Amino acid sequence: MSFRSGRTSHASTFLVRAAMTAPSLLNTQPWRFVADGDMGIELHADTGRGLPLADPHGRELVLGCGAALFNMRLAMLHLGFRPVVHTFPDPQDPAHLATVGWGAYTRPTDEEQRLYTALGRRHTAHGPFLPEPLPPDLVDDMRDLTHREGADLHVIDDVAQRRLLAELVRVGEEAHRTDARLATEQAAWTWRLARPRDDGVPADVSVLHPDSTALVGRDYAGLTDMFPTPPRRWPTRTGLVVLLATGKDDPLTWLRSGQALQRLLLHAAGHGVMATFHTQPLEVPHLRTRVRQALTAGQFPQVILRLGHAPHVRALPRRALADVLG
């Protein structure tokens, strides 16, 4: 795929640095940006960094790009300009996801400024959360914020529903662990300290067994081969379990869902609350259908999260600016 080159300004660099802090599946960072002088910035999906087995249609790839797009919007507001966003502006190039232009001068709201400040605080958590409760109004606030971006937040607090979702996550993760092709694809984005990278996930991102909470995690380090049963479980420290879902399921919806996700994550991070992703069953078609039928009232599930106060978080590496901005 080729990208047009344009003049890169300090403002463009500022926006892209903010965008790059977004989360993405296996930290693939599947985005490219093209600076168009003072006119704005193009966001492109870097499909060469996709996961053809776990994400064959690029749904999670576009979700990650949507999160990066939301960060760009925030950064432009922080600079005092209203972002003008045109999604999928080129019908001949579906990988050109959006162009963000400079709008009229505006003063960011207190909420927008708080979200921008949280960019450096948001990190993906792993393992059990601390037992302290979430802020009392957080769930209602997150419902409202995600709805503004075109998605709905489903809180899985019913015991039977949580048990069902935990089972679907377990089956999805088991598919990743036992399918040699899926395991190889994940291993290609996993690295050890002796060979550090600026993308992917370090194998020791969590020192705890991935099955230590009610919703099992991805096994980056291969711990389940050595210890099929976790030495200890903390089911009561799973945290708040939520599903982000939408009425449609197309690339534009995925892009919007990524923006809704990032708005949620930044709002939570501003309150000291981090998220753990459990999207394994959404990467297995029949399991995603089961989630849709049983847990989201027919809406399409886009993301499964646990939210809570993490005992510690680790920032994942980011690619060099020169590798993503042209």
N, C-alpha and C positions, 0 to 999 in steps of 0.2 A: 504494500500500500504506500502511496506517495502522499506527502503533505506539502502544501504550498508554504514557502518560507516568507516571512514578513519581518518588518522591523520590530525588534523586541525593546520595549521601554521598561523603565524602572517600575512603572505601575503594573505592566503585564507580569513582570517577574514576581511582584508582590502578590498578585492574584493567584498565580500558579503555585507559589509556595504554600498558600493557604489551601488550595484545592488538593495538593498532594498529601495532606494529612488525613484524607478520607480513608475509611476501611474498605477492604476488598477481599473477596474469597481467596484464602491462602496467601493473602498479601501479594497478589500478582500485580497490583497497581496497573490495571489495563487501560491506561489513558494516554493520550497525546494531546498537546495543545499547540495551536498555531497563532502567533501574534500577528494581527493585521494592522500594524502601525498604531495609530491613535483611535482606530475604529472599534477595536474590541479584540476578543479572543475566541477562537474556535476550539470546541471540545470534540475530540475524535475518540472512538473506541479503538484501542490497539488490539485487534482481534488475534494477532500473533501471540498474545499473552493470555489467551483464553484457555479453558479447560474442556476440551471436546468430549470427554467422557462424563464428567460430573455435571457439566453445564453445556450440553450440546447446542442449545438454542441461544446461548449468550445472555440468558435472563439475569443471572447473578453478575455477569460482567457489566451489563448496562446499569444494574442497581448500584454497583460501585462507582460507576461514572456519574450517576445521579447524585450520589453523596458528594463527589468532588465538585459537581456543578453547584450544589447548595453552598459549599464553602466559598466558591468564587463569588456567588451572590452576596454572601456576608462580608467578604473582604472589600467588595466594591462599595457596599453601604458604609463600611468603616472609613473608607476614604472620602465619603461624603457625596456619592453619586448613586442614583437609582439604576440598578441593573436592568437592561432591556434584553430579555431572553427570547431568542427564536429557536424553537426546537425542530430538529430534522429539517433544516432549511434547504437541503439539496436532495430532491427525490432520487437523483441518480447515484447518490452516495449515502447509503443507509448507515455507514459508520460515522458520518458527520452528525453527531448527536445534537449539538447546539452551538449557537454563536451568542456570546454575551457582549452587548454593546454598552457604551457609556451613556446613561440617560441624564436627566436634569439633576442639578444640585439638590441634595436633600440631607437632612440631619438624621442619623440613625436613631431609632427609638431605643429606650432603655433595654427592652427585651432583645433587640438585634445586637446591641453592644454586649450584652451579657453572653449571648450565643457566640459572638466573635471571640470574646475572652476565653471561652471554654474550648476553643480549638486546640490549644496546647495541653489541655487537661484530659481530653478524651483518649482513652486507650482501651483496647479489648482485654477483658479479664478472663482468667481461666481458673477452674476449680471452685471450691466452696466460697461463699460469701461470709462476711461477718454477721453475727446474729442481730445487729441493731436494725430497727425498722426503717422503712423508707419515709421520707417526708410526707405528711398527711395528705397534701393536695397534689402530689406528684402525678398520680395516675390520671386524675381528671385533667390536669394540665397537658399531659402527653396525648391524651385522646383528642383534645382540642387542637393541639399543634399538628398532629399527623393528619387530622381531617382537613386542615387548611391546605395541605399539600396534596390532597386527593386520595388519601388512604385511610383505613379504619384500623383501630387498635383493639384487639380482642384479648382481654385478660383471662388467663386460664387459672381460675381459683377454685373451681369445683373439683372435689377430690377425684371423682371418677374420670373427669376430663383430663386432669393432670396425669393420672395413671395411664390413660390411653395414649396421651402424647409422649410420655416417657417411654412407653413400649414402642411407639412408632420411631422415635429417635434412636432407640437401641437397635431396632431392626435395620434402620437406615445406616447406622454406623457399622453394624455387622457386615452389611453389604460392601462397604468401603474397605473393611479389614480383610475380607475373605476373597473378594474379586481381585485377582492378580493385576488386571489392567488398571482398575481404579486405585489400587494400592501403589502401583508404579507411578501413576500420574501425580498422586499426592506426594510421593517420595521425591519427585523431581523438583518440588517446591519447598522441600524441607532440607535444612542444612545444619551442620554441627559447628561448634566453636572453632575447630581447627581450620574450617574453610568458610569463613563468614561471607555473607552476600548483602546486597543492598535491596533485596526483595525476598519474597518467600517467608517461611516461618522457621525460627531456630527450633531444633528438636527438643531443647530443654526449656521451651517457653513456659512450661509448667512442670514443677518437680513432683507434683502429685499424680496419682493414678487417674487416668481420664474417666474412670467409672465411679468416682468418689461422691458424686451427687446424684440426685434422682434422674437427671438428664445426662446421659453419658456424653463425653467429649470426643474430639478427634484424637487419635493415638499417634501423635507425631513421633514419639520416641520409641515406639514398639514395646511399650511396657506390658501390654496385655499378652504378648508372647511369653514374657518371663514370669508374669504374675497374672494369671487369668482372673483371679479374684482380688479386688483391691484390699490392702491391709486394713483399711478403715473407710467407713462411709459416713457422710454427713448429709443425710436426706433432708434434715430440717434447715440446712443452710444452702438450699438450692436457690432461694431468692424468689422474686416475682417473675412468673412465666407469662410471656405475652406473645401474640402473633400479630404481625402486620399483614393486612389482606386488602384486596381491591376487587372491584366489580368487574374489571376487564383484565385481560392478560395479553398485552401486546407491548412492543418496544417503548411506545410513548408512556404507557402505564408503568413499565419497569423504571423508566427514567424518573417519573414522578415519585414512584415508591422509594427510590434511592434518596431523593430529596426529603421525603417525609421521614425516612429512617434517620438521616443525619440530623434533621431538626430535633427529633426525639433524643438521639444520643447526646447532642450538645446540651440540650436542656437538662438532661439527667446528669451529665458530667458537671454542669454548673452547680449541682446540689451534692456533688461528691458521690454520685451513683454511676457505676460502670456496667457494661453489658458483656455477656458471653453469647456467642452465636451457636445455634444448634440447627443448622439448615440441612443436615444429612438426609432426612426423609423427603425434603423438597427436591432432592437431586435424584430420587428414584420415582419414576412416573406413577406407579400404582400407589405408592405411599403418599405422594402429594395429593392424589385424588382422594385418598382416605382422610387425610387431614382436612381437605376442603369439605367433604361430606359431613364429617363428624364434629368439626371444631370451629368452622368459620361461616356457618349458615349459607354455604354455597359460594361464598366469595373465594377468590384465588389467593391462597397463602403465598406470601412473598418472602417473609423472614420469620424465624423463630428465635426468641431472645430470652435470656435470663437477666434480670436486673437486680443489683444489690450493691452493698458497700464491700469493695474488694480489700483484702488485707494488704495486697501489693499488686502493682501492675507494671508491665514492662513495655516500653515503647519499641515497636517494631521498626526496622530500618526503612529508609526511603531512598529511592533512586536519585541520582544527581539531577539537578535542574536541567542541565544540558541534554540529558537523555530523554526528557519528556516535552521540552519546549523548543519549537523551531520557528 
